[in-house]
Amino acid sequence: MIRERVHAAYRRIELVDRPEIWVDLRPEAELSAEADALEARYAAGEPLPLYGRLAAVKGNIDVAGLPTTAGCPAYAYEPGTDAPVVARLKAAGALVLGTTNLDQFATGLVGTRSPHGAVRNAVDPAYVSGGSSSGSAVAVALGIADLALGTDTAGSGRVPAAFNGIVGLKPTPGLLPTNGVVPACASIDCVSIFARTVGEAELALRCLAEEGAFRIGVPASPGPLQDGWAEAYAAAVARYAAAGAVVTTVDLSPFLAAARLLYEGSFVAERYTAVGEFVEKHRDHVDPTVAGIITAARDLPAHRVFADQAELAAFKREADAVLSTVDALLLPTTTGHPTLAEVAADPVGANAALGRYTNFANLLGLSALAVPVGTVGGLPFGVMLVGPGHADAKLAALARSVEDRVRLAVVGAHLRGQPLNHELTSRGGRFVAATETAPEYRLHALATTPPKPGLVRVAEDGVAIKAEVWDLPVAGFGAFVAAVPAPLAIGRVRLADGSEVSGFLCEPAALAGAEDISAKGGWLAHLRS
């Protein structure tokens, strides 16, 4: 039972006798009551990937009900809500023991700069624990907490991990939200994760990470494209943006310059090395265009190879600099779809046009993924994601993010910040808009764990209910619907603008004895009241 784990943690706190770890430790009875509620959530079938983990939170991160001090009591304030990372931790099934000591205002790598005392090393108390996330690291290292949150601006999540023999995960800046974190250097602050194993840290990261926010680079102009293709490409870019990608204009000139080297430079000589002698001796058996390209490379001077290699290295440095600003380029896979007659009329020119966006990838050591995105004039049209070498999995994830999606209206426990919101985000769900239903519904507070509302469409006396619209990939939506427990079901919900989307509805039989909260206008207003 989780209550027993809580009890064991508090006995461990007494045993190790390290009061300097904590700024504020929550009462055991309070945590035990939360443990009982957590077990009820789990028994009801709620997915809780961090079920029963005990967590500590650095004292510069907001935990509702505890003061945020940043290690300076005079600075203390009472946060009204949890920081998003703490809310997500709880939503995933973790219980927060309390807030931990730190180098004041997260300034230091030693763990001694605090009016609450120096946090001693978990292995040898004669040594520093490292900072600034000292208390969080030691709470995990001493076996009190399973996980802990810290911050890391200049090493504050990694140095204490190293000094105490645990894992310290510093995510990419921006991956975890820093709302509700007292800033040290706001532009580069990160929330970090402490755990005893890499697997535990990785699991926590998946539960806390924000969805989406892929950055894609597009050219200011895609260059000459076949009729209708520029519009199709613009629509594809818009589709990625609608799926949550951040679109940035980038300079493609180093990529395109590298592409020209493939056939216009000395690299084509490798083709002569491979089959050139055969082509020379068997002209009657080789396509004339192929023979012309390969045999033309025979007389290229050797010095061209070294000059072109140096030029390619310069282009690669420029291309890598561009790719460092985005997760991937989004480009037309090619420039048009020629007919047989068009290729016959200009075999070299037609072929060269097709390679405008493809020729540079292997020269620059890049990964790429071509995906279909519709048709133009009845023929397939596709775009291509291009990323750094070994970014293959990231490109696939980005492509999946724009697969066909389903819109879903939620009105209760799946709203942002609510305990079941992770059921949407963990399945690839993305927030679209805050809105209202059409004035055709009544809302009731159901006796469920966790508390949920029941939305029912009525023939008269209906009101508009506050709602959020989310979208999910088809596969994620299917998995989500399969897990919806009775008495709730997924049906069609009419929104204020007259459109209809999938949404939560309630079986009328479940409303017996349930409080009608329609007059409050929505679930969050009911919770506040």
HELIX and SHEET records of a PDB file:
HELIX    1   1 ILE A    2  VAL A   16  1                                  15    
HELIX    2   2 PRO A   19  ILE A   21  5                                   3    
HELIX    3   3 GLU A   28  ALA A   43  1                                  16    
HELIX    4   4 PRO A   73  TYR A   75  5                                   3    
HELIX    5   5 PRO A   84  ALA A   91  1                                   8    
HELIX    6   6 GLN A  104  ALA A  106  5                                   3    
HELIX    7   7 SER A  134  ALA A  141  1                                   8    
HELIX    8   8 VAL A  159  ASN A  164  1                                   6    
HELIX    9   9 VAL A  198  LEU A  208  1                                  11    
HELIX   10  10 TRP A  229  ALA A  242  1                                  14    
HELIX   11  11 SER A  253  GLU A  264  1                                  12    
HELIX   12  12 SER A  266  VAL A  268  5                                   3    
HELIX   13  13 ALA A  269  LYS A  281  1                                  13    
HELIX   14  14 ARG A  283  HIS A  285  5                                   3    
HELIX   15  15 PRO A  288  ALA A  296  1                                   9    
HELIX   16  16 ALA A  297  ASP A  299  5                                   3    
HELIX   17  17 ALA A  302  LEU A  323  1                                  22    
HELIX   18  18 LEU A  340  ALA A  345  1                                   6    
HELIX   19  19 PRO A  347  LEU A  354  1                                   8    
HELIX   20  20 PHE A  360  LEU A  363  1                                   4    
HELIX   21  21 ASP A  392  ARG A  400  1                                   9    
HELIX   22  22 HIS A  422  THR A  425  1                                   4    
HELIX   23  23 VAL A  474  ALA A  482  1                                   9    
HELIX   24  24 PRO A  508  LEU A  511  5                                   4    
HELIX   25  25 SER A  518  LYS A  520  5                                   3    
HELIX   26  26 TRP A  523  ARG A  528  1                                   6    
SHEET    1   A 6 TRP A  22  LEU A  25  0                                        
SHEET    2   A 6 LEU A  95  THR A 100 -1                                        
SHEET    3   A 6 LEU A  54  LYS A  58  1                                        
SHEET    4   A 6 LEU A 147  ASP A 152  1                                        
SHEET    5   A 6 CYS A 190  ALA A 195 -1                                        
SHEET    6   A 6 VAL A 167  LEU A 169 -1                                        
SHEET    1   B 5 VAL A 246  VAL A 250  0                                        
SHEET    2   B 5 ARG A 215  PRO A 219  1                                        
SHEET    3   B 5 ALA A 328  PRO A 332  1                                        
SHEET    4   B 5 LEU A 379  GLY A 387 -1                                        
SHEET    5   B 5 SER A 367  VAL A 376 -1                                        
SHEET    1   C 5 ARG A 430  GLU A 436  0                                        
SHEET    2   C 5 LYS A 466  PRO A 473 -1                                        
SHEET    3   C 5 ARG A 405  VAL A 410 -1                                        
SHEET    4   C 5 GLU A 500  CYS A 506  1                                        
SHEET    5   C 5 LEU A 488  ARG A 494 -1                                        
SHEET    1   D 3 LYS A 452  ARG A 457  0                                        
SHEET    2   D 3 TYR A 441  LEU A 446 -1                                        
SHEET    3   D 3 GLU A 515  ASP A 516 -1                                        
END                                                                             
